[in-house]
Amino acid sequence: MSVTERLSGVIAQRMTHAQAVLAAPARTARATVVIGRLLAIAFLICFVTGVYSHLLQEPLPGMRFPTWPDFYAFTQGLHITVGVAIFPLLLGKLWTVYPRLFVWPPIRSLREAVERGSIALLVSSALVEPVIGLINTYQWYPFPLPFRQTHYALAWVLVGSIAVHIAVKLPTIARYWRRRSRAEDRSVTDDG
């Protein structure tokens, strides 16, 4: 047995051990889908209210909006409230899928490489977007980028990566969308 094969075997053994240590009854594909559904709705609400705000501040040529100051206050309040509610949902979703980081080998096919790449983009943008939004509520700008333009552009990246993630995971989402029986509920590490 070559050194590479032995090293790969040791890594696979350690990763399997890490998955076993991280196993928890609440880490199921069903829990992941339920939290993911709530998280997608929250991001969609923030996206729609954010685009509305952006178009009010920088309207397209010929675009006119009725002047309803109470409606704008409502949409901005909804945007901020749901944006703050994203934090526990996002942490809960990441907690349910955390053992998937310890799969060995990490990439077994081209489809899995695309899936992992899209998830990396999704997770990074999903973490950065609400954090910079929360920092903006304190009017503190520790980064050299213009907030509004960065937040708006990142929102499009986030929504696009959510769409790709849903497309890739659609079979799993369809299987666990509604509760059928306890027997169907499998661990996230079993499902992929």
N, C-alpha and C positions, 0 to 999 in steps of 0.2 A: 504494500500500500504506500503510495507516494505521500510526501509531506502535505501537498495540497489537499488530497483526499482526506487525510487525517484531520487537518485543520477544518475542512468543511464539515466533517462529522462532529467535531467538538463544538463548532459554532451552532450546528443544527441541534445538538443535544442541549446546549445552553439556552437557545431560543425556545425550545419545547419546555424546558424547565421554567423559563420566564413566563410563558403563556399559562402554565399550570398554577404558578404563584399568583398571577393576576386574575385567574378565573373567579367569577362571582355570579351568584344566581341572577342578579339584575342585568348582567352584561349579555343580553340576548339580541338577536336580530330584530325581534318585535320591538323591544325598547328603543333600539337604534332608529327604526323606521318612525315610531311615534314621535320621538324627540326631533328627528329630522324634519318631519312634517310641520311641527310647530315652528322650528327654526326657519324653514323655507317661507312660511307665511309671514313671520316677523321680518325677514330680509325683504320680502316683496312689499310689505307695507312701507318699510323705510325707503325702499327704492322709489316707489310711486310718489310718496310725499316729498322725497328729495328732488326728483325730477321736476315736480310741480314748483318747488321753491326755486330751483335753478332757472326754470323758464320764466318765472316772475322777475328774477333778478337780471337775466340775460335773455329776453324774448327773441324768438326768431323773427325775421322781417315779416311784417304784416300780422303778427300774432297779437291778439288783444285778449285780456282777461277781465272779467267783471271785477269791480273793486268791492270785495267783501272782506274787510279787515278781520272780522271774526272768523271767517273760514281759514284764512292764512294762519291765524293764531292757533286754531284747532289743528291744522295739518302739521304745524311745527311742534306743537305739544305732543301730538301723536308720534311724530318722527323721533323725538327725543325720548319719550316714555318707552316706546317699543325698542328703540336703540339700546337703552339701558337694560331692558328685559332680555336682550339677546345674550348678555354675558352669562347668566346661569344656564340658559339653553345650550349655548355653544360649549361651555365647560362640561355639561351633562352629556352631550353628544360625543365629545372627545373622550370622555371617561368610558363610554360604552364601547368605543372602537379601539381604545388604546392597545389591547393585546394584539391587534392586527399588525402593529409595528414589529412584532417579534416573529414573523413568519420567515422561515428559511427554506429555500432561497427567496430573497425578497421579490425577485421578478422571474417568473417562469415562462412568460410568453409576451409577445408584442402587445396584445390586448391588456395584459396586466401592467406593462410598462406605461401605456397611455393612461390607464386608470390611476396608477400611482402618481404620475406626473400631474394629472388634472386634480387629484386630491391634494397634492402639495400646494398647487396654486390656490385651490379653494380654501384650505386651512390657513395659509399665510394671509390671503386677502381678508378672510373672515375674522382673523384676529386683529389685523391692523385697522380695518375700516371702523369698527366700533370704538377702538381705543383712541384713534385720532378725533373721532366725533365727540367722545367724552372730554378729551383734552380741550377741544374747541369750546365746550360749554363753560370752561373756566377762562376762556380767552387767553390761553397760554400756548404759545407756538414755539416749541423747542426745536423744530425742524425748519430747514431753510426753504421749504416748498410752500407755494400759495395754497392755503387750506381748501378753499372752495373748489378750485380746479382739481386738486389732488383727490379730494373726497368724492367728487363727481366722477372722475375717470376711474377710480378704484371701484366705485359702485357698479360700473359697467363690466369691469373685469370679474367682480364677484358674482353678478347675476349670470354672466356667461359661463363661469366655472360651475355654478349651481346647475345650470341647464345641462352641461356636459356630465356632471356627476349623476343627475337624475337619469339621463339617457343610459349611462353605463350600468347603473344599479337598478334599472327598471324591473328586471325579473325578480330581484329580491324584494323590492318595494311592493310589487304586485302580490307576491306570496304572503307578505306580512302586513298588508294594509289593514285588513280587518282581523279581529281575533276569531279564530276558528276552534282550536283546541290546544291544550297544554302540550300534547305530543308533537305538534308542529313547531313549537318554540325551541329553537336551537341556539347554541352559543354563537356569538359573533365570530369566534375563531373557527367554528365549523363551517360557517356559511360562505365566507369570502366575500 
